[in-house]
């Protein structure tokens, strides 16, 4: 277990803005930094980071915590691994707390980096002559080869495995790479005689590989399997190289292949990313949306390309983000740019159609819309998607478009939408009604930790609200016996997500304006906690039991203060 003081040191030394900026394009807003939240769909930035408080909090989905919490959520890491990563980065000694899990993860990343070096070396070797000739034939420049670290997997499926073992990689780590398998007691790589494209995460670490055959074999493209550091549904090829351009140009072009991406980057369209054999997933969209809301998806204009363009409509609607569809008839972006140039492709991009409008047009091809039956069927197929459009302006725009296509009024479409509403809608749970005195006590000390005292600690022990009592226990554990009172790492003392959220939200939310005289408010709350439910000490022996326990623990002054606030003299109780 990592000691509390080490966690405090890591959170204090680590720049939460610096770390999160590697994943999200943060923008300064007063004392805070904001971005679109990576954990839920939103159009207005509610994800907030405060460097001074060392906390992040999303006012939309109520996710929050320290820099450690962010890494755990974003990277899918354990607490120990996230803590160790930060410790290494900021020069904090944590060797004695290293776990087997963290050692394995480090070794896995080392194996991936070594594999990349092996593939690069092979491309430059005599064996890589054919692969290099193929790349040059595709128009790939020397600069692009270096920028994307393109390599070559030679014949001999066991050679990479032998190289990794010679460099200290254990057998069980080989099998966790996603591209090395075991057969008949021996290890072999799935990449043989292929051009190799290293796949990097948003931090620039190599986490997987893609391979393209050069001898006409099948499958043409082969990717690493998902692993603990690589998920195709979360990772976009080229994002590490493209993210600064995306921020600068405030748009992103999404293509489907490695060569498409590299050719577009060579043509100056460095805001391009690529999927790897999958449609854009929810996580892909959320990642891109944090950089820009202007998404363009580029597809071949044939039937397969049109179907591919529509494949993610429901996911885009769920994420409240609609890209523009760019169709390139008869070819792919790679060939189109090499044949017609960058300006011709940019003109295609400017002509892109918003995905929902493209959907309406494609659906119309299936119906003549001359008969009532066709119109009813068309509306029935449109309805689920139309109701999923979250933005009211965009929804009204498409309601009008559908009505025009059908030759009916917008009122008819809206009426159909109302009739089609489900009857069993889920009601949002009301916000819990906490004990106001206890809630105020916690709010004051979380924002003004210097007011914490032994008397406050005793008041926390008297909490009755079940949830606030749990929060109070975490607060006491963090504040007691500390020379300097602070709240930076309180949220890391519990694994309870509700408590983490409560603490983070309370510290970050400065707009509720309820604390005007914090010392007086805290004093009044503590007194009310001690006095409540008491008509007199003689009616409640519990008070004297509390006084007795305080005296036994050497806290006589606190006991006398309680009796004084209740208007009770000790002699009166002794006479009873």
Secondary structure, DSSP 8 states (H G I E B T S, - for coil): ---HHHHHHHHHHS-HHHHHHTTS--EEETTEEEE--TTS--SS--EEEETTTTEEEETTT--EE-HHHHHHHHH---HHHHHHHHHHHTT---GGG--HHHHHHHHHHHHHHHHHHHHHHHHHSGGGHHHHHHHHHTT--HHHHHHTT-EEE-S-TTHHHHHHHHTT--HHHHTTSSSEEEETTEEEES--SEEEEEEE-TTS-EEEEEEEESSS-SSSEEE----SS--TTT--BTHHHHHHHHHHHT-EEEESSHHHHHHHHHTT-TTEEE-SSS---HHHHHHHHTT-S-EEEEEESSHHHHHHHHTTHHHHHHTT---EEEEETTS-HHHHHHHH-HHHHHHHHHT-EEHHHHHHHHHHTT----SHHHHHHHHHHHHHHHHH---HHHHHHHHHHHHHHHTS-HHHHHHHHHHTS-SS-----------HHHHHHHHHHHH-GGG--HHHHHHHHT--SHHHHHHHHHHHHHHTT-SS---TTGGGG---HHHHHHHHHHHH---S---SSHHHHHHHHHHHHHHTT-S-GGG-HHHHHHHHHHHHTT-HHHHHHHHHHTT--HHHHHT-
